[in-house]
Amino acid sequence: MFNRILLVLLLLGTMAAPAMAATDIGSLRINPATSRTWQELVNHSELIVVAWADTSNLSASTGRSLREGKLVNYAQTLHIKQILKGSSARMLKLVSTGVEPLPDASSPLNRTYPGPLAEGNYVLFLHRVSAPDLYSASGLWQGVYPLFQGKSIALEGAGFSELNQLTIEEFAKKVKSVSP
């Protein structure tokens, strides 16, 4: 009987260990460094993917705050549809920092603390934050290109115009022209 209890405890301990080893997303710092050119963005990104972003399903306080509110890290699942650079699992977590309560859309805080992406399809330039499956967008908004009717949208004031209105195939050719 004692051996069975010991075996059950041992099994429970080995199943709980990965959960305890999970990264505390609230402690992560997102690198806001931007690139001067789209070619630099390609070179500085570890991973470039076409992905579906789910709604954010996890948030954690960073322990930091601003006059306007508290800084919160969000994690949302990316369903990878196509890899344009690097190698990846079919699902990743995208980590981003935002402000709660949410500032007005016109607030300059949104450029520095974008928060989670809206649900939808994107071309994303990513770099690893920690752990094999946690990534953030390279250059914050600079690494985010929503897809609308099969074409990319370069976000005003953040995206590169050379990457605007490209099909996924055209986007892939541009990436391959810079990245071996």
C-alpha positions, -999 to 999 in steps of 0.1 A, spaced: 0 0 0 28 24 9 45 17 -24 13 25 -43 9 58 -25 46 66 -31 41 58 -68 10 80 -71 29 109 -54 58 104 -77 36 105 -108 18 136 -96 51 153 -89 64 146 -124 32 160 -140 32 191 -118 69 199 -125 63 213 -160 35 235 -148 57 249 -121 85 255 -145 63 276 -168 75 311 -174 58 339 -154 48 362 -182 44 391 -159 81 391 -153 90 393 -190 103 426 -206 95 431 -242 123 446 -263 110 477 -281 140 482 -304 130 490 -339 147 486 -373 157 513 -398 147 493 -429 125 464 -437 157 444 -446 170 450 -411 137 439 -397 140 406 -417 176 401 -405 168 409 -368 138 386 -367 143 350 -356 110 339 -371 86 353 -397 53 337 -400 18 339 -414 -5 332 -385 -39 334 -370 -39 352 -337 -65 340 -312 -79 364 -286 -57 369 -256 -63 342 -230 -37 350 -204 -26 382 -187 -3 390 -158 6 422 -141 42 433 -146 43 450 -112 50 483 -130 26 512 -135 23 545 -153 2 575 -144 -24 562 -169 -26 527 -155 -9 494 -148 14 476 -172 2 441 -181 17 414 -202 -6 394 -224 -1 360 -240 -21 349 -270 -19 318 -291 -7 320 -327 -17 293 -351 11 291 -376 -1 287 -412 31 293 -430 67 299 -420 86 325 -441 118 325 -421 131 302 -393 114 270 -379 86 268 -355 60 246 -339 24 249 -353 13 269 -322 32 296 -303 25 322 -277 28 359 -286 36 380 -256 29 418 -256 27 446 -230 -4 468 -226 -19 493 -202 -50 487 -181 -73 504 -182 -70 505 -220 -61 540 -232 -80 558 -259 -70 547 -295 -53 581 -301 -31 578 -270 7 576 -277 9 549 -251 -5 525 -277 27 527 -297 49 517 -268 25 493 -251 3 478 -279 -13 451 -258 -27 419 -275 -35 417 -312 -71 416 -324 -81 382 -335 -72 376 -372 -46 367 -398 -12 384 -398 23 383 -412 45 386 -380 81 393 -375 91 376 -342 119 371 -318 121 348 -288 113 362 -254 121 331 -234 113 295 -235 110 278 -269 74 289 -275 72 325 -262 78 353 -288 71 390 -292 67 411 -323 100 425 -335 99 463 -331 65 462 -315 40 474 -342 68 474 -368 67 436 -369 29 433 -373 13 432 -408 -25 424 -407 -38 405 -437 -69 419 -454 -84 402 -485 -52 383 -489 -28 413 -488 -6 428 -461 -13 461 -445 17 482 -433 4 500 -402 7 538 -405 36 552 -385 51 518 -378 51 494 -408 74 497 -439 56 508 -470 76 483 -491 57 456 -472 23 471 -479 -3 455 -501 17 423 -507 2 388 -512 17 361 -490 37 349 -520 51 384 -527 59 388 -490 77 354 -490 98 365 -521 108 397 -503 119 379 -472 138 353 -492 156 381 -511 172 392 -479 173 361 -458 191 330 -471 
